[in-house]
């Protein structure tokens, strides 16, 4: 079973200046990126590196996983 990537992902987001905005439906959070000036969802149980990299792409951050 793959380990959760969400804690590492959130560290990358915070280092890039992204911030948590609010809780959303289910176990999703809404984050804001000052790089892209957009909001994007972050799932609490990301297990796929492809999904984690997709979130980074939405935030305007290079792939890290």
N, CA, C and O atoms as a CHARMM CRD file, in Angstrom:
* protein
*
  260
    1    1 UNK  N      0.84900  -1.18900   0.00000 PROA 1      0.00000
    2    1 UNK  CA     0.00000   0.00000   0.00000 PROA 1      0.00000
    3    1 UNK  C      0.89400   1.25300   0.00000 PROA 1      0.00000
    4    1 UNK  O      1.86800   1.33700   0.74800 PROA 1      0.00000
    5    2 UNK  N      0.55600   2.17600  -0.81500 PROA 2      0.00000
    6    2 UNK  CA     1.34300   3.40600  -0.92800 PROA 2      0.00000
    7    2 UNK  C      1.13700   4.29300   0.29200 PROA 2      0.00000
    8    2 UNK  O      0.05700   4.32400   0.88300 PROA 2      0.00000
    9    3 UNK  N      2.18500   5.00900   0.65300 PROA 3      0.00000
   10    3 UNK  CA     2.05500   5.92500   1.78100 PROA 3      0.00000
   11    3 UNK  C      1.35200   7.19600   1.32000 PROA 3      0.00000
   12    3 UNK  O      1.33000   7.51300   0.13000 PROA 3      0.00000
   13    4 UNK  N      0.79100   7.90200   2.26100 PROA 4      0.00000
   14    4 UNK  CA     0.12000   9.15700   1.92700 PROA 4      0.00000
   15    4 UNK  C      1.14000  10.21700   1.54100 PROA 4      0.00000
   16    4 UNK  O      2.16000  10.38900   2.20800 PROA 4      0.00000
   17    5 UNK  N      0.85700  10.90900   0.48100 PROA 5      0.00000
   18    5 UNK  CA     1.73900  11.97600   0.00800 PROA 5      0.00000
   19    5 UNK  C      1.26700  13.35600   0.45300 PROA 5      0.00000
   20    5 UNK  O      1.98000  14.34400   0.27600 PROA 5      0.00000
   21    6 UNK  N      0.07200  13.42700   1.02800 PROA 6      0.00000
   22    6 UNK  CA    -0.51100  14.72300   1.37900 PROA 6      0.00000
   23    6 UNK  C      0.36000  15.55800   2.32200 PROA 6      0.00000
   24    6 UNK  O      0.53000  16.75000   2.06500 PROA 6      0.00000
   25    7 UNK  N      0.92200  14.99600   3.40200 PROA 7      0.00000
   26    7 UNK  CA     1.76000  15.84100   4.28100 PROA 7      0.00000
   27    7 UNK  C      2.96200  16.46000   3.55300 PROA 7      0.00000
   28    7 UNK  O      3.27300  17.63500   3.75100 PROA 7      0.00000
   29    8 UNK  N      3.63600  15.66300   2.71100 PROA 8      0.00000
   30    8 UNK  CA     4.77500  16.18700   1.94300 PROA 8      0.00000
   31    8 UNK  C      4.30900  17.24900   0.95300 PROA 8      0.00000
   32    8 UNK  O      4.97100  18.27000   0.76700 PROA 8      0.00000
   33    9 UNK  N      3.17300  17.00200   0.32700 PROA 9      0.00000
   34    9 UNK  CA     2.61400  17.94700  -0.64500 PROA 9      0.00000
   35    9 UNK  C      2.32500  19.29000   0.01900 PROA 9      0.00000
   36    9 UNK  O      2.65300  20.34200  -0.53100 PROA 9      0.00000
   37   10 UNK  N      1.71900  19.25400   1.18800 PROA 10     0.00000
   38   10 UNK  CA     1.38900  20.49300   1.89900 PROA 10     0.00000
   39   10 UNK  C      2.65500  21.26100   2.27900 PROA 10     0.00000
   40   10 UNK  O      2.65400  22.49200   2.28100 PROA 10     0.00000
   41   11 UNK  N      3.73200  20.54500   2.60000 PROA 11     0.00000
   42   11 UNK  CA     5.00400  21.21600   2.90000 PROA 11     0.00000
   43   11 UNK  C      5.52900  21.95800   1.67100 PROA 11     0.00000
   44   11 UNK  O      5.99100  23.09400   1.77400 PROA 11     0.00000
   45   12 UNK  N      5.45500  21.30500   0.50600 PROA 12     0.00000
   46   12 UNK  CA     5.89800  21.94800  -0.74100 PROA 12     0.00000
   47   12 UNK  C      5.05700  23.19000  -1.02800 PROA 12     0.00000
   48   12 UNK  O      5.58400  24.22700  -1.43200 PROA 12     0.00000
   49   13 UNK  N      3.74300  23.07700  -0.81600 PROA 13     0.00000
   50   13 UNK  CA     2.84500  24.20000  -1.07500 PROA 13     0.00000
   51   13 UNK  C      3.16900  25.37800  -0.15700 PROA 13     0.00000
   52   13 UNK  O      3.23200  26.52200  -0.60800 PROA 13     0.00000
   53   14 UNK  N      3.37300  25.09800   1.12500 PROA 14     0.00000
   54   14 UNK  CA     3.65800  26.17000   2.07900 PROA 14     0.00000
   55   14 UNK  C      4.99600  26.83900   1.78800 PROA 14     0.00000
   56   14 UNK  O      5.11400  28.05800   1.90800 PROA 14     0.00000
   57   15 UNK  N      6.00500  26.05700   1.40800 PROA 15     0.00000
   58   15 UNK  CA     7.31400  26.63300   1.07500 PROA 15     0.00000
   59   15 UNK  C      7.22500  27.57000  -0.12500 PROA 15     0.00000
   60   15 UNK  O      7.99100  28.52700  -0.23400 PROA 15     0.00000
   61   16 UNK  N      6.27800  27.28500  -1.03000 PROA 16     0.00000
   62   16 UNK  CA     6.12200  28.11200  -2.22900 PROA 16     0.00000
   63   16 UNK  C      5.21200  29.31700  -1.97500 PROA 16     0.00000
   64   16 UNK  O      4.97000  30.11600  -2.87900 PROA 16     0.00000
   65   17 UNK  N      4.70900  29.44300  -0.74000 PROA 17     0.00000
   66   17 UNK  CA     3.87200  30.59500  -0.40400 PROA 17     0.00000
   67   17 UNK  C      2.38500  30.35300  -0.52300 PROA 17     0.00000
   68   17 UNK  O      1.59000  31.26900  -0.31100 PROA 17     0.00000
   69   18 UNK  N      1.99400  29.13300  -0.85900 PROA 18     0.00000
   70   18 UNK  CA     0.56900  28.80600  -0.94600 PROA 18     0.00000
   71   18 UNK  C     -0.01600  28.71400   0.46100 PROA 18     0.00000
   72   18 UNK  O      0.69200  28.41300   1.42200 PROA 18     0.00000
   73   19 UNK  N     -1.31600  28.97900   0.56700 PROA 19     0.00000
   74   19 UNK  CA    -1.92100  28.94500   1.89600 PROA 19     0.00000
   75   19 UNK  C     -3.29200  28.26600   1.86800 PROA 19     0.00000
   76   19 UNK  O     -4.02900  28.32600   0.88300 PROA 19     0.00000
   77   20 UNK  N     -3.59700  27.61900   2.99100 PROA 20     0.00000
   78   20 UNK  CA    -4.89300  26.98800   3.18800 PROA 20     0.00000
   79   20 UNK  C     -5.93800  28.08500   3.30500 PROA 20     0.00000
   80   20 UNK  O     -5.73600  29.06100   4.02700 PROA 20     0.00000
   81   21 UNK  N     -7.06900  27.92800   2.58900 PROA 21     0.00000
   82   21 UNK  CA    -8.14300  28.91000   2.68400 PROA 21     0.00000
   83   21 UNK  C     -9.32100  28.40400   3.49700 PROA 21     0.00000
   84   21 UNK  O     -9.79800  29.07700   4.41000 PROA 21     0.00000
   85   22 UNK  N     -9.79100  27.18900   3.14700 PROA 22     0.00000
   86   22 UNK  CA   -10.97700  26.68600   3.83800 PROA 22     0.00000
   87   22 UNK  C    -11.15200  25.19300   3.60700 PROA 22     0.00000
   88   22 UNK  O    -10.55300  24.61300   2.70100 PROA 22     0.00000
   89   23 UNK  N    -11.97500  24.59200   4.43500 PROA 23     0.00000
   90   23 UNK  CA   -12.35300  23.19800   4.27000 PROA 23     0.00000
   91   23 UNK  C    -13.44200  23.14500   3.20600 PROA 23     0.00000
   92   23 UNK  O    -14.28000  24.04300   3.13200 PROA 23     0.00000
   93   24 UNK  N    -13.43800  22.11500   2.39600 PROA 24     0.00000
   94   24 UNK  CA   -14.45000  21.97100   1.36100 PROA 24     0.00000
   95   24 UNK  C    -15.19900  20.66500   1.59400 PROA 24     0.00000
   96   24 UNK  O    -15.06900  20.05100   2.65300 PROA 24     0.00000
   97   25 UNK  N    -15.96700  20.24700   0.62800 PROA 25     0.00000
   98   25 UNK  CA   -16.76700  19.02900   0.75300 PROA 25     0.00000
   99   25 UNK  C    -15.89600  17.81100   1.04500 PROA 25     0.00000
  100   25 UNK  O    -14.80200  17.67200   0.49800 PROA 25     0.00000
  101   26 UNK  N    -16.38800  16.94000   1.90600 PROA 26     0.00000
  102   26 UNK  CA   -15.66300  15.71600   2.22900 PROA 26     0.00000
  103   26 UNK  C    -14.34700  16.01600   2.90200 PROA 26     0.00000
  104   26 UNK  O    -14.28400  16.81000   3.84000 PROA 26     0.00000
  105   27 UNK  N    -13.28600  15.37200   2.41600 PROA 27     0.00000
  106   27 UNK  CA   -11.96800  15.57000   3.02000 PROA 27     0.00000
  107   27 UNK  C    -11.06400  16.42700   2.14200 PROA 27     0.00000
  108   27 UNK  O     -9.84300  16.26400   2.15200 PROA 27     0.00000
  109   28 UNK  N    -11.66200  17.33200   1.38800 PROA 28     0.00000
  110   28 UNK  CA   -10.89700  18.23400   0.53000 PROA 28     0.00000
  111   28 UNK  C    -10.71100  19.58900   1.20700 PROA 28     0.00000
  112   28 UNK  O    -11.56000  20.05200   1.96800 PROA 28     0.00000
  113   29 UNK  N     -9.58200  20.20300   0.90600 PROA 29     0.00000
  114   29 UNK  CA    -9.29400  21.55300   1.37200 PROA 29     0.00000
  115   29 UNK  C     -9.10300  22.43600   0.14500 PROA 29     0.00000
  116   29 UNK  O     -8.69200  21.96000  -0.91300 PROA 29     0.00000
  117   30 UNK  N     -9.39900  23.70800   0.29100 PROA 30     0.00000
  118   30 UNK  CA    -9.16800  24.67100  -0.78000 PROA 30     0.00000
  119   30 UNK  C     -7.94500  25.49100  -0.39200 PROA 30     0.00000
  120   30 UNK  O     -7.89700  26.09400   0.68000 PROA 30     0.00000
  121   31 UNK  N     -6.96000  25.50300  -1.28200 PROA 31     0.00000
  122   31 UNK  CA    -5.71800  26.25200  -1.08600 PROA 31     0.00000
  123   31 UNK  C     -5.63500  27.35000  -2.13400 PROA 31     0.00000
  124   31 UNK  O     -6.27700  27.26600  -3.18100 PROA 31     0.00000
  125   32 UNK  N     -4.83800  28.38500  -1.85000 PROA 32     0.00000
  126   32 UNK  CA    -4.62600  29.49400  -2.77700 PROA 32     0.00000
  127   32 UNK  C     -3.14600  29.59000  -3.12600 PROA 32     0.00000
  128   32 UNK  O     -2.28400  29.48900  -2.25300 PROA 32     0.00000
  129   33 UNK  N     -2.86000  29.78700  -4.41400 PROA 33     0.00000
  130   33 UNK  CA    -1.48200  29.94800  -4.87700 PROA 33     0.00000
  131   33 UNK  C     -1.24200  31.39300  -5.32000 PROA 33     0.00000
  132   33 UNK  O     -1.92600  31.88400  -6.21800 PROA 33     0.00000
  133   34 UNK  N     -0.27400  32.08000  -4.69700 PROA 34     0.00000
  134   34 UNK  CA     0.05800  33.43300  -5.14700 PROA 34     0.00000
  135   34 UNK  C      0.79500  33.42700  -6.48700 PROA 34     0.00000
  136   34 UNK  O      0.88200  34.45600  -7.15700 PROA 34     0.00000
  137   35 UNK  N      1.32300  32.26600  -6.87300 PROA 35     0.00000
  138   35 UNK  CA     2.04600  32.14600  -8.14200 PROA 35     0.00000
  139   35 UNK  C      1.06100  32.22700  -9.31500 PROA 35     0.00000
  140   35 UNK  O      1.25900  33.00400 -10.24800 PROA 35     0.00000
  141   36 UNK  N      0.00300  31.42100  -9.25600 PROA 36     0.00000
  142   36 UNK  CA    -0.98700  31.39100 -10.33700 PROA 36     0.00000
  143   36 UNK  C     -2.18900  32.28200 -10.03000 PROA 36     0.00000
  144   36 UNK  O     -3.01600  32.54700 -10.90300 PROA 36     0.00000
  145   37 UNK  N     -2.27500  32.73700  -8.78400 PROA 37     0.00000
  146   37 UNK  CA    -3.42100  33.52000  -8.29600 PROA 37     0.00000
  147   37 UNK  C     -4.72800  32.75500  -8.47500 PROA 37     0.00000
  148   37 UNK  O     -5.75600  33.32200  -8.84400 PROA 37     0.00000
  149   38 UNK  N     -4.66100  31.44800  -8.20400 PROA 38     0.00000
  150   38 UNK  CA    -5.83800  30.58600  -8.33100 PROA 38     0.00000
  151   38 UNK  C     -6.02900  29.76200  -7.07000 PROA 38     0.00000
  152   38 UNK  O     -5.10300  29.54800  -6.28800 PROA 38     0.00000
  153   39 UNK  N     -7.25700  29.31000  -6.90100 PROA 39     0.00000
  154   39 UNK  CA    -7.58500  28.38600  -5.82100 PROA 39     0.00000
  155   39 UNK  C     -7.65200  26.98400  -6.40500 PROA 39     0.00000
  156   39 UNK  O     -8.02500  26.80200  -7.56300 PROA 39     0.00000
  157   40 UNK  N     -7.28400  25.98400  -5.58600 PROA 40     0.00000
  158   40 UNK  CA    -7.28500  24.61000  -6.07100 PROA 40     0.00000
  159   40 UNK  C     -7.56700  23.67000  -4.90600 PROA 40     0.00000
  160   40 UNK  O     -7.25500  23.99400  -3.76000 PROA 40     0.00000
  161   41 UNK  N     -8.16200  22.49600  -5.19000 PROA 41     0.00000
  162   41 UNK  CA    -8.46600  21.53100  -4.12400 PROA 41     0.00000
  163   41 UNK  C     -7.27900  20.62900  -3.80800 PROA 41     0.00000
  164   41 UNK  O     -6.48800  20.28100  -4.68500 PROA 41     0.00000
  165   42 UNK  N     -7.17600  20.26200  -2.54000 PROA 42     0.00000
  166   42 UNK  CA    -6.16500  19.30000  -2.08700 PROA 42     0.00000
  167   42 UNK  C     -6.89700  18.22900  -1.28700 PROA 42     0.00000
  168   42 UNK  O     -7.53200  18.52400  -0.27400 PROA 42     0.00000
  169   43 UNK  N     -6.80300  16.98900  -1.74700 PROA 43     0.00000
  170   43 UNK  CA    -7.43300  15.85800  -1.06700 PROA 43     0.00000
  171   43 UNK  C     -6.59800  15.47300   0.15300 PROA 43     0.00000
  172   43 UNK  O     -5.37200  15.58400   0.11800 PROA 43     0.00000
  173   44 UNK  N     -7.23100  15.03200   1.20700 PROA 44     0.00000
  174   44 UNK  CA    -6.52700  14.64800   2.43000 PROA 44     0.00000
  175   44 UNK  C     -5.86400  13.28000   2.32200 PROA 44     0.00000
  176   44 UNK  O     -5.04900  12.93000   3.17500 PROA 44     0.00000
  177   45 UNK  N     -6.19400  12.49500   1.29200 PROA 45     0.00000
  178   45 UNK  CA    -5.67200  11.13000   1.19100 PROA 45     0.00000
  179   45 UNK  C     -5.04600  10.86400  -0.17500 PROA 45     0.00000
  180   45 UNK  O     -5.43900   9.91500  -0.85500 PROA 45     0.00000
  181   46 UNK  N     -4.08600  11.67800  -0.58500 PROA 46     0.00000
  182   46 UNK  CA    -3.41700  11.49000  -1.87200 PROA 46     0.00000
  183   46 UNK  C     -2.40100  10.36200  -1.73600 PROA 46     0.00000
  184   46 UNK  O     -1.50800  10.42100  -0.89100 PROA 46     0.00000
  185   47 UNK  N     -2.53900   9.33700  -2.56900 PROA 47     0.00000
  186   47 UNK  CA    -1.61800   8.19900  -2.54800 PROA 47     0.00000
  187   47 UNK  C     -0.84100   8.07300  -3.85300 PROA 47     0.00000
  188   47 UNK  O      0.14000   7.33200  -3.91700 PROA 47     0.00000
  189   48 UNK  N     -1.26400   8.78300  -4.89100 PROA 48     0.00000
  190   48 UNK  CA    -0.63300   8.69500  -6.19900 PROA 48     0.00000
  191   48 UNK  C      0.29000   9.89000  -6.42900 PROA 48     0.00000
  192   48 UNK  O     -0.09200  11.03600  -6.19200 PROA 48     0.00000
  193   49 UNK  N      1.51100   9.60900  -6.89300 PROA 49     0.00000
  194   49 UNK  CA     2.43500  10.70900  -7.18400 PROA 49     0.00000
  195   49 UNK  C      1.92900  11.54800  -8.35600 PROA 49     0.00000
  196   49 UNK  O      2.23300  12.73700  -8.44900 PROA 49     0.00000
  197   50 UNK  N      1.15800  10.92800  -9.24600 PROA 50     0.00000
  198   50 UNK  CA     0.59800  11.66100 -10.38600 PROA 50     0.00000
  199   50 UNK  C     -0.40500  12.70700  -9.90300 PROA 50     0.00000
  200   50 UNK  O     -0.43400  13.83100 -10.40300 PROA 50     0.00000
  201   51 UNK  N     -1.21300  12.32900  -8.94000 PROA 51     0.00000
  202   51 UNK  CA    -2.18700  13.26100  -8.36900 PROA 51     0.00000
  203   51 UNK  C     -1.47300  14.39300  -7.63400 PROA 51     0.00000
  204   51 UNK  O     -1.84400  15.56000  -7.76500 PROA 51     0.00000
  205   52 UNK  N     -0.44600  14.03900  -6.85900 PROA 52     0.00000
  206   52 UNK  CA     0.31700  15.05000  -6.11700 PROA 52     0.00000
  207   52 UNK  C      0.98000  16.03800  -7.07400 PROA 52     0.00000
  208   52 UNK  O      0.94500  17.24600  -6.84100 PROA 52     0.00000
  209   53 UNK  N      1.58000  15.53300  -8.14300 PROA 53     0.00000
  210   53 UNK  CA     2.20000  16.41700  -9.13200 PROA 53     0.00000
  211   53 UNK  C      1.16100  17.27300  -9.84800 PROA 53     0.00000
  212   53 UNK  O      1.44900  18.40800 -10.22800 PROA 53     0.00000
  213   54 UNK  N     -0.04100  16.73800 -10.03400 PROA 54     0.00000
  214   54 UNK  CA    -1.11800  17.50800 -10.64900 PROA 54     0.00000
  215   54 UNK  C     -1.51900  18.69600  -9.78800 PROA 54     0.00000
  216   54 UNK  O     -1.80600  19.77600 -10.30400 PROA 54     0.00000
  217   55 UNK  N     -1.53800  18.49600  -8.47800 PROA 55     0.00000
  218   55 UNK  CA    -1.84800  19.59500  -7.55500 PROA 55     0.00000
  219   55 UNK  C     -0.74900  20.65400  -7.62600 PROA 55     0.00000
  220   55 UNK  O     -1.03300  21.85100  -7.65500 PROA 55     0.00000
  221   56 UNK  N      0.50800  20.20400  -7.65400 PROA 56     0.00000
  222   56 UNK  CA     1.62700  21.16000  -7.76600 PROA 56     0.00000
  223   56 UNK  C      1.53000  21.95900  -9.06600 PROA 56     0.00000
  224   56 UNK  O      1.80700  23.15800  -9.08800 PROA 56     0.00000
  225   57 UNK  N      1.13700  21.29100 -10.13900 PROA 57     0.00000
  226   57 UNK  CA     0.99400  21.98600 -11.42500 PROA 57     0.00000
  227   57 UNK  C     -0.07100  23.07700 -11.33300 PROA 57     0.00000
  228   57 UNK  O      0.11700  24.17700 -11.85200 PROA 57     0.00000
  229   58 UNK  N     -1.18800  22.77100 -10.67200 PROA 58     0.00000
  230   58 UNK  CA    -2.24900  23.77400 -10.50100 PROA 58     0.00000
  231   58 UNK  C     -1.74200  24.96500  -9.69200 PROA 58     0.00000
  232   58 UNK  O     -2.18700  26.09500  -9.89000 PROA 58     0.00000
  233   59 UNK  N     -0.80100  24.69800  -8.77300 PROA 59     0.00000
  234   59 UNK  CA    -0.26100  25.76300  -7.92700 PROA 59     0.00000
  235   59 UNK  C      0.87600  26.51100  -8.61600 PROA 59     0.00000
  236   59 UNK  O      1.34600  27.52500  -8.09900 PROA 59     0.00000
  237   60 UNK  N      1.32800  26.02400  -9.78300 PROA 60     0.00000
  238   60 UNK  CA     2.42800  26.67700 -10.49400 PROA 60     0.00000
  239   60 UNK  C      3.79800  26.30700  -9.96700 PROA 60     0.00000
  240   60 UNK  O      4.75500  27.06700 -10.11900 PROA 60     0.00000
  241   61 UNK  N      3.89600  25.12500  -9.34000 PROA 61     0.00000
  242   61 UNK  CA     5.14400  24.64700  -8.75100 PROA 61     0.00000
  243   61 UNK  C      5.64000  23.45700  -9.56900 PROA 61     0.00000
  244   61 UNK  O      4.82800  22.62800  -9.98300 PROA 61     0.00000
  245   62 UNK  N      6.96000  23.34500  -9.81800 PROA 62     0.00000
  246   62 UNK  CA     7.49000  22.20500 -10.57800 PROA 62     0.00000
  247   62 UNK  C      7.21500  20.86900  -9.88400 PROA 62     0.00000
  248   62 UNK  O      7.04500  20.81700  -8.66600 PROA 62     0.00000
  249   63 UNK  N      7.17500  19.80100 -10.66700 PROA 63     0.00000
  250   63 UNK  CA     6.95400  18.44800 -10.12200 PROA 63     0.00000
  251   63 UNK  C      7.97300  18.13700  -9.04600 PROA 63     0.00000
  252   63 UNK  O      9.13300  18.53600  -9.14700 PROA 63     0.00000
  253   64 UNK  N      7.54000  17.42200  -8.01000 PROA 64     0.00000
  254   64 UNK  CA     8.43200  17.06400  -6.91400 PROA 64     0.00000
  255   64 UNK  C      8.31400  15.59100  -6.53000 PROA 64     0.00000
  256   64 UNK  O      9.09700  15.10000  -5.71700 PROA 64     0.00000
  257   65 UNK  N      7.35600  14.89000  -7.10000 PROA 65     0.00000
  258   65 UNK  CA     7.13000  13.49100  -6.72100 PROA 65     0.00000
  259   65 UNK  C      7.35700  12.54400  -7.88700 PROA 65     0.00000
  260   65 UNK  O      7.20900  11.33100  -7.73600 PROA 65     0.00000
